[in-house]
Protein backbone atom coordinates (compact mmCIF):
# COMPACT_ATOMS: atom_id res chain seq x y z
CA UNK A 1 0.00 0.00 0.00
CA UNK A 2 2.79 2.39 0.90
CA UNK A 3 4.58 1.55 -2.37
CA UNK A 4 1.45 2.40 -4.36
CA UNK A 5 1.04 5.63 -2.40
CA UNK A 6 4.68 6.55 -3.02
CA UNK A 7 4.36 5.78 -6.73
CA UNK A 8 1.20 7.89 -6.96
CA UNK A 9 2.82 10.85 -5.19
CA UNK A 10 5.84 10.66 -7.49
CA UNK A 11 3.60 10.45 -10.54
CA UNK A 12 1.58 13.47 -9.37
CA UNK A 13 4.77 15.46 -8.77
CA UNK A 14 6.16 14.53 -12.20
CA UNK A 15 2.90 15.51 -13.87
CA UNK A 16 2.88 18.80 -11.97
CA UNK A 17 6.41 19.67 -13.06
CA UNK A 18 5.71 18.73 -16.69
CA UNK A 19 2.55 20.87 -16.66
CA UNK A 20 4.58 23.79 -15.24
CA UNK A 21 7.12 23.33 -18.02
CA UNK A 22 4.43 23.22 -20.72
CA UNK A 23 2.76 26.34 -19.31
CA UNK A 24 6.12 28.13 -19.23
CA UNK A 25 6.86 27.09 -22.84
CA UNK A 26 3.36 28.18 -23.92
CA UNK A 27 3.82 31.61 -22.30
CA UNK A 28 7.18 31.97 -24.06
CA UNK A 29 5.46 30.93 -27.30
CA UNK A 30 2.84 33.68 -26.95
CA UNK A 31 5.50 36.27 -26.13
CA UNK A 32 7.68 35.04 -28.98
CA UNK A 33 4.80 35.31 -31.45
CA UNK A 34 4.33 38.92 -30.36
CA UNK A 35 7.98 39.54 -31.25
CA UNK A 36 8.05 37.06 -34.16
CA UNK A 37 9.05 39.75 -36.64
CA UNK A 38 12.10 40.67 -34.54
CA UNK A 39 13.10 37.01 -34.14
CA UNK A 40 12.62 36.55 -37.89
CA UNK A 41 14.89 39.53 -38.51
CA UNK A 42 17.53 37.98 -36.24
CA UNK A 43 17.37 34.57 -37.95
CA UNK A 44 17.48 36.07 -41.44
CA UNK A 45 20.51 38.23 -40.58
CA UNK A 46 23.11 35.65 -41.80
CA UNK A 47 21.49 35.72 -45.25
CA UNK A 48 21.30 39.52 -45.26
CA UNK A 49 24.97 39.81 -44.22
CA UNK A 50 26.07 37.29 -46.85
CA UNK A 51 24.42 39.21 -49.71
CA UNK A 52 24.84 42.81 -48.49
CA UNK A 53 27.68 43.47 -50.96
CA UNK A 54 25.81 41.87 -53.86
CA UNK A 55 25.19 44.48 -56.59
CA UNK A 56 21.81 42.94 -57.41
CA UNK A 57 18.70 43.30 -55.29
CA UNK A 58 18.02 40.46 -52.87
CA UNK A 59 14.80 39.46 -51.18
CA UNK A 60 13.01 36.58 -49.51
CA UNK A 61 9.70 35.61 -51.06
CA UNK A 62 6.58 33.71 -50.06
CA UNK A 63 4.28 32.02 -52.57
CA UNK A 64 1.22 31.17 -50.46
CA UNK A 65 -1.17 33.50 -48.65
CA UNK A 66 -0.72 31.73 -45.32
CA UNK A 67 3.03 31.12 -45.61
CA UNK A 68 4.19 34.14 -43.61
CA UNK A 69 1.67 33.43 -40.85
CA UNK A 70 2.80 29.79 -40.60
CA UNK A 71 6.42 30.93 -40.66
CA UNK A 72 5.85 33.26 -37.70
CA UNK A 73 4.21 30.39 -35.82
CA UNK A 74 7.28 28.22 -36.51
CA UNK A 75 9.59 31.02 -35.39
CA UNK A 76 7.62 31.47 -32.14
CA UNK A 77 7.62 27.72 -31.49
CA UNK A 78 11.37 27.55 -32.18
CA UNK A 79 12.05 30.38 -29.71
CA UNK A 80 9.76 28.80 -27.09
CA UNK A 81 11.54 25.43 -27.27
CA UNK A 82 14.98 27.08 -27.33
CA UNK A 83 14.28 29.26 -24.28
CA UNK A 84 12.04 26.79 -22.44
CA UNK A 85 14.35 23.77 -22.58
CA UNK A 86 16.57 24.88 -19.65
CA UNK A 87 13.45 25.37 -17.50
CA UNK A 88 12.33 21.83 -18.39
CA UNK A 89 15.76 20.46 -17.45
CA UNK A 90 15.59 22.25 -14.10
CA UNK A 91 12.16 20.75 -13.39
CA UNK A 92 13.44 17.26 -14.21
CA UNK A 93 16.46 17.81 -11.95
CA UNK A 94 14.21 18.98 -9.08
CA UNK A 95 12.10 15.85 -9.54
CA UNK A 96 15.00 13.39 -9.32
CA UNK A 97 17.20 15.36 -6.87
CA UNK A 98 15.43 14.20 -3.66
CA UNK A 99 16.30 10.59 -4.50
CA UNK A 100 19.99 11.31 -5.00
CA UNK A 101 22.85 11.32 -2.52
CA UNK A 102 24.74 14.55 -1.96
CA UNK A 103 27.72 13.44 -4.06
CA UNK A 104 25.37 12.32 -6.86
CA UNK A 105 23.73 15.76 -6.89
CA UNK A 106 27.15 17.38 -7.20
CA UNK A 107 28.05 14.99 -10.02
CA UNK A 108 24.81 15.70 -11.91
CA UNK A 109 24.91 19.49 -11.59
CA UNK A 110 27.76 20.04 -14.14
CA UNK A 111 25.78 18.06 -16.73
CA UNK A 112 22.72 20.19 -16.05
CA UNK A 113 24.74 23.35 -16.68
CA UNK A 114 26.72 21.99 -19.63
CA UNK A 115 23.70 20.74 -21.60
CA UNK A 116 22.16 24.15 -22.49
CA UNK A 117 25.61 25.72 -22.87
CA UNK A 118 26.69 23.12 -25.44
CA UNK A 119 23.36 23.48 -27.22
CA UNK A 120 23.85 27.26 -27.33
CA UNK A 121 27.40 26.84 -28.62
CA UNK A 122 26.17 24.56 -31.41
CA UNK A 123 23.50 27.10 -32.38
CA UNK A 124 26.03 29.94 -32.40
CA UNK A 125 28.33 27.93 -34.66
CA UNK A 126 25.48 27.56 -37.15
CA UNK A 127 24.46 31.21 -36.95
CA UNK A 128 27.85 32.88 -37.11
CA UNK A 129 29.94 30.48 -39.21
CA UNK A 130 28.18 27.60 -40.96
CA UNK A 131 25.17 29.45 -42.43
CA UNK A 132 27.17 32.39 -43.87
CA UNK A 133 29.63 29.98 -45.52
CA UNK A 134 26.81 27.75 -46.80
CA UNK A 135 24.93 30.73 -48.26
CA UNK A 136 28.07 31.90 -50.08
CA UNK A 137 28.55 28.36 -51.39
CA UNK A 138 24.99 28.11 -52.73
CA UNK A 139 25.14 31.59 -54.27
CA UNK A 140 28.29 30.61 -56.18
CA UNK A 141 26.11 28.49 -58.50
CA UNK A 142 24.25 31.52 -59.81
CA UNK A 143 24.71 32.43 -63.46
CA UNK A 144 24.17 35.74 -65.24
CA UNK A 145 23.12 33.95 -68.41
CA UNK A 146 26.30 34.37 -70.47
CA UNK A 147 26.63 30.61 -70.92
CA UNK A 148 22.91 29.83 -70.77
CA UNK A 149 19.80 31.26 -72.36
CA UNK A 150 18.47 32.56 -69.05
CA UNK A 151 20.19 33.77 -65.89
CA UNK A 152 20.06 31.54 -62.81
CA UNK A 153 19.41 33.53 -59.66
CA UNK A 154 18.38 32.53 -56.16
CA UNK A 155 14.89 33.57 -55.06
CA UNK A 156 14.87 32.14 -51.54
CA UNK A 157 11.53 31.40 -49.87
CA UNK A 158 10.99 32.69 -46.35
CA UNK A 159 9.63 29.39 -45.06
CA UNK A 160 12.37 27.25 -46.61
CA UNK A 161 15.20 29.49 -45.39
CA UNK A 162 13.93 29.68 -41.82
CA UNK A 163 13.16 25.94 -41.74
CA UNK A 164 16.74 25.29 -42.85
CA UNK A 165 18.45 27.49 -40.26
CA UNK A 166 16.17 26.31 -37.42
CA UNK A 167 16.73 22.66 -38.37
CA UNK A 168 20.49 23.21 -38.45
CA UNK A 169 20.48 24.96 -35.06
CA UNK A 170 18.62 22.04 -33.50
CA UNK A 171 20.79 19.47 -35.31
CA UNK A 172 24.03 21.11 -34.13
CA UNK A 173 22.67 21.77 -30.64
CA UNK A 174 21.59 18.16 -30.12
CA UNK A 175 24.76 16.75 -31.69
CA UNK A 176 26.87 18.88 -29.35
CA UNK A 177 25.45 16.86 -26.44
CA UNK A 178 27.92 14.09 -27.38
CA UNK A 179 30.33 14.77 -24.46
CA UNK A 180 27.40 14.75 -22.00
CA UNK A 181 26.16 11.42 -23.33
CA UNK A 182 29.57 9.75 -23.30
CA UNK A 183 30.39 10.98 -19.80
CA UNK A 184 27.07 9.74 -18.44
CA UNK A 185 27.71 6.35 -20.07
CA UNK A 186 31.18 6.33 -18.51
CA UNK A 187 29.78 7.05 -15.05
CA UNK A 188 27.50 4.01 -15.19
CA UNK A 189 30.27 1.82 -16.61
CA UNK A 190 28.97 1.32 -20.16
CA UNK A 191 32.08 2.83 -21.82
CA UNK A 192 35.57 3.86 -20.76
CA UNK A 193 38.36 5.98 -22.23
CA UNK A 194 40.25 2.98 -23.65
CA UNK A 195 37.12 1.76 -25.44
CA UNK A 196 36.54 5.24 -26.89
CA UNK A 197 40.12 5.29 -28.18
CA UNK A 198 39.82 1.86 -29.80
CA UNK A 199 36.55 2.70 -31.56
CA UNK A 200 37.75 6.10 -32.82
CA UNK A 201 38.01 4.98 -36.47
CA UNK A 202 34.43 3.68 -36.46
CA UNK A 203 33.16 6.82 -34.73
CA UNK A 204 34.70 8.98 -37.47
CA UNK A 205 32.66 7.12 -40.09
CA UNK A 206 29.50 7.35 -37.95
CA UNK A 207 29.98 11.08 -37.37
CA UNK A 208 30.38 11.88 -41.07
CA UNK A 209 27.37 9.68 -41.86
CA UNK A 210 25.23 11.49 -39.27
CA UNK A 211 26.46 14.85 -40.57
CA UNK A 212 25.35 13.85 -44.07
CA UNK A 213 21.89 12.84 -42.75
CA UNK A 214 21.29 15.83 -40.46
CA UNK A 215 22.46 18.56 -42.84
CA UNK A 216 21.68 19.61 -46.43
CA UNK A 217 23.61 17.84 -49.21
CA UNK A 218 26.49 20.31 -49.32
CA UNK A 219 30.08 19.96 -48.06
CA UNK A 220 30.04 23.18 -46.01
CA UNK A 221 27.38 22.23 -43.47
CA UNK A 222 28.41 18.56 -43.42
CA UNK A 223 32.05 19.34 -42.64
CA UNK A 224 30.90 22.18 -40.37
CA UNK A 225 29.08 19.63 -38.20
CA UNK A 226 31.52 16.71 -38.53
CA UNK A 227 34.72 18.55 -37.53
CA UNK A 228 33.35 20.00 -34.26
CA UNK A 229 31.86 16.59 -33.38
CA UNK A 230 35.24 14.95 -33.90
CA UNK A 231 36.84 17.56 -31.63
CA UNK A 232 34.10 17.01 -29.05
CA UNK A 233 34.70 13.25 -29.23
CA UNK A 234 38.40 13.78 -28.49
CA UNK A 235 37.43 16.11 -25.65
CA UNK A 236 35.06 13.42 -24.37
CA UNK A 237 37.93 10.93 -24.14
CA UNK A 238 39.84 13.38 -21.93
CA UNK A 239 36.83 14.14 -19.71
CA UNK A 240 35.94 10.42 -19.42
CA UNK A 241 39.51 9.69 -18.31
CA UNK A 242 39.17 12.44 -15.71
CA UNK A 243 35.85 10.94 -14.56
CA UNK A 244 37.47 7.51 -14.24
CA UNK A 245 40.28 8.89 -12.07
CA UNK A 246 37.78 10.74 -9.90
CA UNK A 247 35.65 7.61 -9.44
CA UNK A 248 38.76 5.58 -8.60
CA UNK A 249 39.83 8.08 -5.93
CA UNK A 250 36.31 8.10 -4.44
CA UNK A 251 36.31 4.29 -4.26
CA UNK A 252 39.72 4.33 -2.52
CA UNK A 253 38.45 6.86 0.03
CA UNK A 254 35.31 4.79 0.68
CA UNK A 255 37.43 1.68 1.19
PyMOL commands that set and color helices and strands:
alter all, ss='L'
color gray80, all
select helices_A, chain A and resi 2-34+36-50+67-97+102-139+158-175+178-187+193-198+200-214+219-254
alter helices_A, ss='H'
color red, helices_A
deselect
rebuild
show_as cartoon
